[in-house]
Amino acid sequence: MNSAQPHHPWRFNLFCLVLLVLIGAWFWQKNQPVELVDAVLPADGKVQCVSYAPYYGKDQTPFKVGTVISKSQIEVDLKRIAKQSNCVRIYSVGQGLDYVPEAAQKLGLKVLVGAWIGWTAADNDKEINVATALANQYPDTITGLIIGNEVLLRGEQTEDAMLAYIARAKKLTQVPVTYADVWEFWIKHRKLEQSVDFVTIHLLPYWENNPQSVTQSIAHANAVMSKLGATFSKPILIGETGWPSIGRQRGLSTPSQLNQARYIRAFLREANQKQWNYNLIEAFDQPWKRGLEGTVGGFWGIYDTALNPKFALTGQVAERSDHMRPFYFGVGGAILLAGIGFFAGIKHRPSLVSIAILGALTGVMSMLQLEYLTAACGDGAWLSALTCVPSAGRPLAIGIMLLQWCSFGGALISTWLIVLSISLFHQHTLFAIRITQLATLVLLIGAVTIGILLTADGRYRDFPVMLYTLPVLLVSIGLFLAQSSVRFFQPVYLSLSIAALTAAAIAYLIEPLNSNAVLWFGLTVLLVIPMLLKNKQSQ
């Protein structure tokens, strides 16, 4: 290892310092409380109903064979929900959820009981038998029986089959019976109205074919309800509505804790004024859903997985509550990198200060990168998705997931490789050059992989902007300001650069209104241009 004093041009040091200040300003802004409209609720201060699924714990998923939720967990969950809601909606009566009506009755909660309808007739019959038996046993607690949830949307049954299932349930109980699906599918299948006691629609501005911004979402809800009111004569229940707090932006629809609070509050105010019947999705975050719907699927709860409320329904709301965490990560990164530099033989004080600044920057960004990785990939949520994939397709599904997650982890590793290379070695040493080339190669492979996945199957995939921002800035602007002599081998880097840029451009063209698509394209351009310029120079 070369122990010569590293060369840190003042422009590079200033660049790192500016980035650190900008990140600090971003944290400050995200931690500021924001004034939002307050929710308007009945005198008891509770919402009408919320969806309840108990699979928020580590490794809990409805796809795990033999899963049975304990009565004690259900009781704890419902006690928490009863503080803020008068009702819960469940989607199945299997895996121990048949205990929900009994537990709810003790707490004075009402229940919308769901019978899950899928591909298998025997399973469907069992769900209907148990659900109708519960409805007859707890007629004062169960206010409605929902036969099937988005079955037509998933294409698992036909309209005629659903009519038959609904008719069978109505023969077995006097409790009102309905079917739940997205509002567009109710309009496509108006014949279902004749068989139900009330129409249950799902109104989710985020998941619309034309995703709605949070500022336009209430106007959109009003337009949908007006259209449905003119289409159907029976009462309408909004069986699902809500907003995600974390995840992929779709068009102008941006998940965030602030937007979730903004939508929920505005919706509750509108529902109170318009006298809508509704059920919010959902009570608790569901990590297992990330395997089906990407990051965003796991973060629709008004409570997190620790059963803490994400926000109040009145007063100010902040997007983040970091307190001193960014400072600790920044100081930790500075000490770590400066310590490595010192023990590597660097005694030049200005150089150690430069390394500390770079370490602080990397430490803070690593905090955000780790947050993203935890939200997107944590706790093996992908395993639940694989149970929905036919056996023949599982190797491919596993391969795709591994490619994406290697790309995610590679961005974090590349960040530190580049930082260590810049910090500890004279820019002309062969070791530093090889490390930087390797890290850049990892970034390019990751950019190509993610770009292809986004263009081929992007509905549930994130633009990992937070993971790639710092390493890309260091490879492009940072190495230039550090007067690096790194060169890139043309055949490999040129091919990967063209592929990454093409995929990013297509992803942007698919979603031109998505600011994350714009940022991803910009990061790809920054990553690729130095590759092309350096290859041209090396010729």
N, C-alpha and C positions, 0 to 999 in steps of 0.2 A: 504494500500500500504506500502511496506517495504521501508523505507528511508535509509537503511544502505548503506554504500559506496559500489558501484559495484566493482567487481573484474575484471580488464582488464589486462590480462597477456600481457607482452611486445611483445610476438610473435603475438598476435592478432592485437595489435596496429600497428606493423610493416607490417603485412599483409594488413591492410586497407591503410596504407601509400603507400605501393608498388602499390596497385591497383589504388590509386588516381594518382600516378605518371604515370602509364601506360596509364590511360585514358587521362591524360593531353598530353602525347606524341602522342596518337592516334589523338586527336583533332588538335594538331600542324601539324601532317603529312597530315591530310585531308584538312587543310586550305592552304597548300603550292601550289602555281601555278605550273602547269605541262606544259611542252612544247609538243604541238601536231602539226601534219601537218596542214597547212592552207588549207581551202577550195579553190578550183579554180572555179571561176564564170565568166560569160560573162562580157562585159565591163560595163554593168549597175549595176553589183554587186548584182543581184537578183537571187534567185532560180527559177526553171521553174514553179513549182506549189506546193501547199500544201493543204491538206484536211482541210475543215472548217466545224466545228460543233459548234453552239453557246451555248451549254449547259454546260457552265463552272461556272455559278453563283450558289449561294446557292439555293438548292432544284430544280434546273433546270434539267429536264430529258425529253427525248422524249416519255417516257412511261406514263407521267402524262396526263390524258385526258383533252383536252381543252387547252393545251399548244400552245401559239402563240408567237413567238419571235418578238419583236417590230422592226419597221423599223429603229428607232434610234440606237438600239443596233447593228443591222447588219451594219449600216453605220460606227459606231465607230470601230467595229471589222475589217471591210474590209480596213479602212484607216490604221489601224495598220499593217495588213498583207501586204498592198501595198508597205510598206517601204522595204520589204524584198523578195517579191514574185511577179511574173508576172501573176499568175493564182491561182484560188481556185477550189477545187473539193468539190461538195456537194453530199450528198447521198440520198436526198429526196427533194421533192418540196412542202411538207406539212408544217404545223405549222409556216407559215410565210416565209419559205425559198424560195418561189417563187419570193420574192423581190430581191434576191441576184443578178440575172442578171442585173436588172435595176441599182442597187447600184454599181455594178462592172463596168458597162459601164461608169458611171460618173467618175470613178477613172482610167479608162484605163486598168482594169484587165480583163483577159480572164476567162472563167468559163467552167469547166467540170460538166455538170448537170447530176445528178443521179436520176433515177426513182426507188424507193424502191419496190422490188418485194418480197412478203412474201407468206403466206398461202392463203389469201383471194382474190379471183378473182376480186371482185368489187373494193377493195382498189388498186389492181394492175392496173386495167383499168384506174382508176382515176389518178394515178401517171403518167402513160404513156400519157394520154390525156393532162395533165397540162405540163409535160416536153416537149412534142413535140410542143405544142403551144408556149411555151417560146422559144424553139429553132427557130421556124419560126419568132418570134417577134424580137429576138436579134441574127440574124445569124452571125453578125460580132463579137459578144462577146462570144457566146457559141461555143467552138471549138469541142466539142464532147458530145454525149448523151450516158450515161452509163445505160443500161437497166439491173438492178439487180446487187447486190453486195454479192458475196459469197453465192448465193442461193443454188447452188449444194452442197457446203460444209455443209451448214446447213440442207440439205435434204428437203427443203420446196417446191421445184418444180423438175420436171424431165427434162432431156435434151431436150426431144421433146417439152415440155411446154415452155422452154426458147427459143427454136428456133422459136416457134410461136409468143412469145412476141416480140422478136427482129425483126421478119419479119413485124409485125404490126407497130412497131415504124418506120421502114424504109419507109413504105408506107406513113407515115404522115409527114415526114420531109426530107429535103435534107442534114441536118447536119450529119456528120459521126456518126455512131452508133456502140457501142461495148458492151461487157459484162465483168464484173470484177470478178476474183476469184483467189485463190492461184494457184501458177504455176503448182503444181502437178495435180490439178483438170483440168487445161487446157489440160494437156497431156492426162488425162483420157477421156476427152471429146473433142477430136480434131475436131469432126464434126461441132462444133460451129464456127470454123474459116470461113466456107463457108458463114455464115450468117452475119458476122460483117465486118466493114471497117478496124478495127485494133484490135489487141489482147491486152487486158488489164490484166496484171498479178500482183499478190501481192508477194513481195519478202521480207520476214521478218525473218532474221536469228534467232531471239529470239524464234519465234513460230514454227520453223521447228521440224519435228518429231525427228530429230537428232540435237538438239540445237547447234548453232555455237558460239564459243567464239568470242569476238569482234576482236581479232587479226586475226582470220581466216575468218571473215565475208565477206570481200571484195573478197578474193579468191573464196569463196562460191558463191558470186553474179556473178562473172565472169563465173564460171562453169555452173550455172543455165542459164545465158544469152546465153552462147554458145550452150547449149542443146536446148533451145527454138529457137534459130536462125536456128538450123539444123532441127527443127520440123515444124516450121510455115513459110509460105512465105509472110504473110502480116506484116505490121509494128507492132512493139511491144511497148507498153507503160507500164512502171513499175508503176502501179496505186497506190501502197502503198509500201513504204519502210521507215524504221526508227528504233529507239531503245528507250526503256523505261529508264527513269531516276531514278525510285524508284520501288521496288517490289521484287517478288520472283525470286531467281536464278533458272534457268532450266539447268541442266547439267553444261556445262562450260559457259553458257550464263548468264552474271551477269548484272542486271540493275544498273546503277549509272549515275550521271550527267556527270562525266568524260567520261564514256564509250559512253554515248549518243553523246557527242560532238565529241569524237574520231570517231565513226561510221559515223555520218552525214558529217563531214569534209572529211573523206577518201572516202565516197561514192560520194560526189560532185566532188571531184578531179577525181575519176575514170569515172564518168558519163560524165564529160567534155572531158576527153581524148577519151572515147569510143563512144561519141556522142549518149548516151542513152537518151531516153525520159522518164521523171520520174515525180512522184508526191510524196512528203514527207508526212508521217503521223506523227504528224498532227500539225495544228497551235497552238491550245490551249489545255492544260490539260483538261480532261473530268472526273470530280469526279464521275459522275453517273455510269461510266463503271466499277467501283470497285465492284458493285453489280453483275456484269456478269463475270468478268475476275479476280477478286481478286484485291489486291492493285495495281498490275502492270498495270491494265487496265486504270487507271486514270492518268497515267503519261508518255504519249507519246508526249506531246506537246513540241514545241520549245519555246513556251511562257507558263508561269504559269497562274494560274487563276486570277492573278492581272494584266495580260497582259504584264508582264515584260519578256524580253528575258532571257532564262536560261544561255546562253553562247553566246560569239561572234564566228564568223566563222573564225577569225584569232586571233593570239596571244595566250597567256597562258590561261589555264583554271584550276580552283581549284574545288575540289569536294564539299567543304563547304565554307561558308563565315560567320563564327560564331561571329567574333570580340570578344566582351567581355561577350557574353551570358553564356558560361560555367563557367566563373569566378563568375558571378552574381548568378547562380544557386548553385554553390559550397558554396559561402559565405552565401547565404540564407539558405541552408541546415544546415550549421555549426551553424549559429546563432539560427535557429529554434530548433535544437536538443539540443544544449547546454542550450538554454533558458528553454526548457521543463525540462531538468535535474536539472537546478538550482532551478526552482520553485517547483520541486518534492522533494527538500531537499538535493540534492547533493552539498556539499560545497568543497569537496576535489578537489583542482585545477588540479592535474594530471588527475583525472577522467574526469573532464570537458573538458580538452584538448583532451583526447581520444574520448569522445563523439563528440566533434567538428569535429575531423578528420573523424569519421564515418558519421557524418551529411553531411560534404562536399562531401564525396564519394557518398552518397545516393542522394544528391541534383543534382549532375552532371548526375548520371545515370537516375534519374527521368526525367531530361530534354530529354534524348534520348528515354526513355520509352514513354513519352508523345508525342514526335515527331512521333514515330512509330504508336501509337494508333490513332493519328490524320490522318496520311497518310493512314492507313489501314481501319479505320472505320468512319471517320469524316462525319458530315453533313447528316447522314441518307441515304447514298448512297445505302444501302441494300434495301430500299423501292422500288427502280426502278427494282431490280432483281425480287422481288416478283410478279410484274405484268406479268412477263414472265412465272411464274409457274402456272400450272392449279390449280383451286380453291381447289380441293381435296388434292393437295400436299402442299398447303401453310402452314398449321400448322406444318408439318414436317420441311419445309424449315425454318420457323421462329424458331422452336426449335433448329435446328442445328446451326443457326446463333447465337442464344442466348447462347448456350453452348460454342461456340468458343469465343465469346466476353466476356462472364463471365470468361473464362480461361485467356483471355488477361488482363482484369481488375483485376482479382484475383492475377496475378503476381505482378502488381504494388502495390496493397494493402498489399500483403504478404511481399513485400520488407520492407515496413515501419513497419509492425507488428514485424517482426524479429529484425529490427534495434532498435525499441523502447524497445523490450524485452531485448536485449543484453545490451542496454545503461542504462536503468533506474532501473533494478531490480537485486538484488543479484541472481546469477544463481541457487541458491538452493530454491528460493521461488516458491511456487506452482503456483502462478499467472503467473510468467515468463515462467514456463514450459508449462502451458496450452496454453498460447498465441503462443509460438513457435510451439507446436504440431498442433494447429489449422492452423497456417500459412503454415506449412509443408504439412498438409492434403490438403489445397487448391492448393498448388503447384503440389502435386501428382495427384489430380483429373484433374487439368488443363493439366498436361503432358499426362495423359491417353487420355483425350478428344482430344487434338490436335494430338497425335500420331495416334489415330484411324481415325480421319478425313483425315490426311495426307496419310494414307495407303489406305483408301477406296475411297477417292475423292480428291486427292492431286494436280491436275493440276493447280488449281487457288488458292491454299492455301499457306500461308507463313509459313516458319519455324520461329517462334517468338523468335529468339536467343537473340535479344536485350532486350526483356522483362524479360527473365528468367535468364540471366547471373548472375546478382548481387545476387538475392535471393538464387539461387542454390549454388553459391560460399559461401554465408554466412551460409547456412544450412549444407553444407558439410565441407569445410575447416574451415570456420569461427567459427562454434560452437566447433569444435575440438580444435582449437587454444585458444578459450576462456574458455576451460576446462569446458564446459557445462555438466551438469548432466542430460540433457533431454533424456528420453527414449520414444520409440514409441511402441504402442500396436500392437502386432504381426498380428492378423487376418486381420485388415483393411490395415495397412501399407504394410504388406507383399504381399497381393493380388494386391494392387495398384502398388507396385513397380514392380512386375513381369509383369503386364499388360503394364505399361509405357515402361519398357525396351524392351519388345517384339515388341510393336508398333514402337518404335524408331529404332530398328534393322531392321524391315521390310522396314520402310521409307528409311533408308540408303541403303539397298540392291536394292531398286527400282532405286535410283539415287546415285550410288557410286562416281560419278564424281562431285557431288554437295557439295561444301565446307560447305554450311549451313546444309545439311543433316548430314555431319560428325560432325559439331559443336553441332547440336541438340542431336545426339546420345551420344556425349561426356558429354553434360550437364545432360542428363538423367542418364548416368552411375554415375556421381558425386552425383546426387540427390538420387539415389537408394542405392548405396553401404553403406552409413551411416545408412540407414534404416535397411538393412540386418544385419550389424554388431551390431547395438544397440539392435536389436531384439535377436540376438544370445547371446549377453551379458546378456540381461534381463532374458533369460531362466535360 
